[in-house]
Amino acid sequence: MPNTNKKKQALEDKLEFKLEFKLESKLNLLESAFISISDKDKLRNLLLDLLTPNEIDSLSGRLMAAKLIKEKIPYRSIHAQTGVSLVTISRVARSLNYGYGGYELFLSNIKKDDIK
């Protein structure tokens, strides 16, 4: 029985490595696409080609939720203003508190007029 557990663990570790590797290579591709564009109009064109209207709505809703969370707006008010689900708002808040700092970087670099 212990040998079976070792095999199972080895298989799970291998699968996890493959998933992390795939995610890493996909992130590298996205990073290359975005970092190569410095012109706002060209970036807009890439986003319009790359994302569906629903994906644009979802991503922009998360960014707006991050801004409102930082302003200490209650989650239900954020939901009412943005249509973003309470679950997603909670995930954004968790990322703001325990994530990689991406939302913070975004919020520190935007102009107040960019998010309405």
Secondary structure by P-SEA (a helix, b strand, c coil): caaaaaaaaaaaaaaaaaaaaaaaaaaaaaaaaaaacccaaaaaaaaaacccaaaaaaaaaaaaaaaaaaacccaaaaaaaccccaaaaaaaaaaaccccaaaaaaaacccccccc
